[in-house]
Amino acid sequence: MVPLRVEPKVYFANERTFLSWLHFCVVLGGLALGLLNFGDRVGQISGFVFTLVAMIFMGYAVNLYQSRSSMIRRRDPGPYDDQSGPYLLCAVLFLAIGLNFYLKFTSPSNMIF
């Protein structure tokens, strides 16, 4: 078996992907912080939920970065993509957004009209 040659751009692509995930975590965490500080009771609950979602995304990003980085160091030819992770993260995010809408529209103190 011939060892694979790993170019430096592969390491940088992995790091760029990690930083992109962390950028989204920071944006989501900023939204959560705004809801926690300036929201009513429903906003604070939603802010807490969004904080948990941001931490889940951050854990996923770190795990993915570490696993890909070790695969690159080992020169593993195996698949570097994740088939189910982004779908699960989107489902978690949609559940959090749905919870936010549910709490906002069912709260008696915050009637829209």
C-alpha positions as CSV (number, residue, x, y, z in Angstrom):
1,M,0.0,0.0,0.0
2,V,1.4,3.4,-1.0
3,P,1.2,6.1,1.7
4,L,-1.0,9.0,0.8
5,R,0.5,12.4,0.4
6,V,-1.4,15.0,2.4
7,E,-1.2,18.5,1.1
8,P,-1.3,21.5,3.5
9,K,-4.5,22.7,2.0
10,V,-6.3,19.7,3.5
11,Y,-5.3,20.8,7.0
12,F,-6.5,24.3,6.3
13,A,-9.8,23.2,4.8
14,N,-10.5,21.2,7.9
15,E,-9.7,24.2,10.1
16,R,-11.8,26.5,7.8
17,T,-14.7,24.2,8.2
18,F,-14.3,24.1,12.0
19,L,-14.1,27.9,12.1
20,S,-17.3,28.2,10.0
21,W,-19.2,26.0,12.5
22,L,-17.8,28.0,15.4
23,H,-18.9,31.3,13.6
24,F,-22.5,29.9,13.5
25,C,-22.2,29.0,17.2
26,V,-21.2,32.5,18.1
27,V,-24.1,34.0,16.1
28,L,-26.5,31.6,17.8
29,G,-25.0,32.3,21.2
30,G,-25.3,36.0,20.6
31,L,-29.0,35.6,19.8
32,A,-29.4,33.5,23.0
33,L,-27.6,36.1,25.1
34,G,-29.9,38.8,23.7
35,L,-33.0,36.8,24.6
36,L,-31.7,36.0,28.0
37,N,-30.8,39.6,28.9
38,F,-33.6,41.5,27.2
39,G,-36.5,39.1,26.8
40,D,-39.5,38.4,29.0
41,R,-40.0,35.0,30.6
42,V,-40.7,33.3,27.3
43,G,-37.6,35.0,25.8
44,Q,-35.5,33.8,28.7
45,I,-36.7,30.2,28.3
46,S,-36.0,30.4,24.5
47,G,-32.6,32.0,25.2
48,F,-31.7,29.1,27.5
49,V,-32.8,26.6,24.8
50,F,-30.8,28.4,22.1
51,T,-27.8,28.4,24.4
52,L,-28.0,24.6,24.8
53,V,-28.4,24.3,21.0
54,A,-25.3,26.5,20.4
55,M,-23.3,24.3,22.9
56,I,-24.5,21.1,21.0
57,F,-23.3,22.7,17.7
58,M,-20.0,23.6,19.3
59,G,-19.5,20.0,20.6
60,Y,-20.3,18.7,17.2
61,A,-17.8,21.0,15.6
62,V,-15.0,20.1,18.0
63,N,-15.7,16.4,17.6
64,L,-15.8,16.6,13.8
65,Y,-12.6,18.7,13.7
66,Q,-10.8,16.3,16.0
67,S,-11.9,13.2,14.1
68,R,-11.0,14.6,10.7
69,S,-7.7,15.9,12.0
70,S,-6.7,12.5,13.3
71,M,-7.8,10.9,10.0
72,I,-5.6,13.4,8.1
73,R,-2.6,12.7,10.4
74,R,-3.1,8.9,9.9
75,R,-3.5,9.5,6.2
76,D,-6.7,7.6,6.2
77,P,-8.3,7.5,2.8
78,G,-11.8,6.9,4.3
79,P,-14.8,9.2,3.9
80,Y,-14.3,12.5,5.6
81,D,-17.9,13.6,5.3
82,D,-20.6,13.2,7.9
83,Q,-23.9,12.0,6.5
84,S,-26.2,12.3,9.5
85,G,-24.8,15.0,11.7
86,P,-26.0,18.1,9.8
87,Y,-29.5,16.7,9.5
88,L,-29.7,16.0,13.2
89,L,-28.4,19.5,14.0
90,C,-30.9,21.1,11.7
91,A,-33.7,19.1,13.4
92,V,-32.5,20.3,16.8
93,L,-32.4,23.9,15.6
94,F,-35.9,23.6,14.1
95,L,-37.2,22.1,17.3
96,A,-35.8,25.0,19.3
97,I,-37.3,27.5,16.9
98,G,-40.6,25.7,17.0
99,L,-40.5,25.7,20.8
100,N,-39.9,29.5,20.7
101,F,-42.9,30.0,18.5
102,Y,-45.1,27.7,20.6
103,L,-44.2,29.5,23.8
104,K,-44.6,32.9,22.3
105,F,-48.0,32.2,20.8
106,T,-49.5,30.3,23.7
107,S,-48.3,32.8,26.4
108,P,-51.4,34.7,27.7
109,S,-49.4,37.8,28.6
110,N,-48.0,38.3,25.1
111,M,-51.0,38.4,22.9
112,I,-50.3,39.6,19.4
113,F,-53.5,41.5,18.8
